[in-house]
Amino acid sequence: MKRKIVIGIVVALLLAMTVGVVYAAGGDPTGANLGTAKDITSAVAGKPTLEEVATQVAKNKLGINFVWVMLTAFLIFFFQAGFALVETGFTQAKNAMHTMAMNLMVFLVGTVGFFLTGFAFMMGGSGAFSSLGGTAPLNHALSIGGWNLLGLNGFFLSSGGTYDVGVYALFFFEMVFMDTTVTIPTGAMAERVKFLAVVIGSFFVSMVYYPIYGGWVWGGGWLSQLGAKLGLGNGVIDFAGSGVVHAMGGMMALAGAMVIGPRIGKFKKDGTPVAIPGHDIPMAILGTIILFFGWFAFNAGSTLNGTDLRLAVVATNTMIAGAVGGLVAMFYMWIKYGKPDPSMMCNGALAGLVAITAPCAFVNGISAFIIGAVAGILVCVSVAFVENKLKIDDPVGAFSVHGVNGLWGILSVGIFADGTYGAGLNGVQGAVTGILYGSTGQLWAQLIDMVVIVVYGFGLSYLFYKALDAIMGIRVKPEDEIAGLDLPEMGVLAYPDFQLTPVVYSDGVIEKNIKSPQVLDDIVLSKGVK
């Protein structure tokens, strides 16, 4: 069955590519038409005309913007290394190759899926981005009563004249953001999910799940229109993706963890959770540092404009919130449990970064400090609640970091936005202003967005995983889970020079040397795994 599915996917992609070539027309693939003059060389040597000077200035400004957007997108791609290290460090050595491979594969699949349909659905009706020369071909959307629901230009980066330098730059930038969302669920489902299930899930995220919602917020869709049409502030505002990227990934992580169930040995018979320590916390710390570094590009790059000096505020707020989040989480764990838990220090920093991602351009440093501090507490409380009360096994805390704090970031825009930036966003004349600075409309828009994220994000994810589980099963065999997924799933060991002993955490006791099939069966049955 696996072979048929893989062959079917490959054949479908080849056919789609063949058909897509026909549409590769129109647009401005060289960028030659971005200026207003046909020739910037003056007819009189050494004496350029005013029009020529203006044209060159415009080209220089656009050049700066293109370099800024592309360079920050290159840095954001390095997120993939950070996520791979964090997730692998937080999981067991016997699954290291499987976890690392998932983090590479989701990028490969995500790029293809976003190229085929995702970008068109998300940005196909977004309209012109002046900082990238206009992106005029992105002008076709499915609308009902003037409310935009789905973009329709940009399939294969060819349809509708989208063979255009501005469109290509925007695709690259949006693609690396989408790749963050497609990565997040792998951490919540790590150590027991089938590799093929993640492949299929990655196509789903990149082609349908992420683009539809992303278009509602960033692609001129109905959530962004709440301000212009209903007077709710500037419509939904999510500067760099607390909701679009992180909360949506967190919702999928929660749904996936619920459907797949906990790892064998994670909970005792009475429901008490058992700690299953990660095999390399220093690796996870290195991954966190890489992610922190990439986050400056993630947020500041979202200006899409290298000459927008607000990027300094964005980057600094990002640093403040991330640092405070990590510090608060460290002290919270230190006070409550007696030790400054390094893993929660990492998750606290990431939680602060997630939370500031939506409001980073619209708040001052004090607000960024508060947002990060709340995030540091939220992630610690949420991790314990999800595990102890909900009995959901999330090995890396993906939902608590990205889901909970993504929602907090969305909400914080409606609270802390100070009205000093964002005039004209989503077609609304006034700047983005939260309730602390006199506007209730923005808060209402953000609350609506939070409801949509939960209903659409979690609801659709849960239905997807339930359907996929019914069709092919998304969980590996119990004996493979206990032995480790590197060989059964990947055919390669991460640590071939080391002898890794199969370990099962049974009612808080580490059971090693599982050699007898009968002993294995008894352990599996005692955990209720089918």
Secondary structure, DSSP 8 states (H G I E B T S, - for coil): -HHHHHHHHHHHHHHHHHHHGGG--SS-TT-TTSSSSS--S-SSTT---HHHHHHHHHHHHHHHHHHHHHHHHHHHHTHHHHHHHHHHHHS-GGGHHHHHHHHHHHHHHHHHHIIIIIHHHHHTT----GGGTT-TT---EEEETTEEEEE-S-GGGTGGG---HHHHHHHHHHHHHHHHHHHHHHHHTTTTB-HHHHHHHHHHIIIIIHHHHHHHHHSS-TTTTHHHHH--TTSS--SS-IIIIIIHHHHHHHHHHHHH---TTSB-TTS-B-----S-HHHHHHHHHHHHHHHHHHHHGGG--TT-TTHHHHHHHHHHHHHHHHHHHHHHHHHHHSS--HHHHHHHHHHHHHHHTTTTTTS-HHHHHHHHHHHHHHHHHHHHHHHHTS----TT-HIIIIIIHHHHHHHHHHHH-BSSS-TTGGG-SS--B-GGGT-SHHHHHHHHHHHHIIIIIIHHHHHHHHHHHHHH-SB--HHHHHH-SIIIIISS-S-TTS----EEEETTEEEE----HHHHHHHHHHTT--
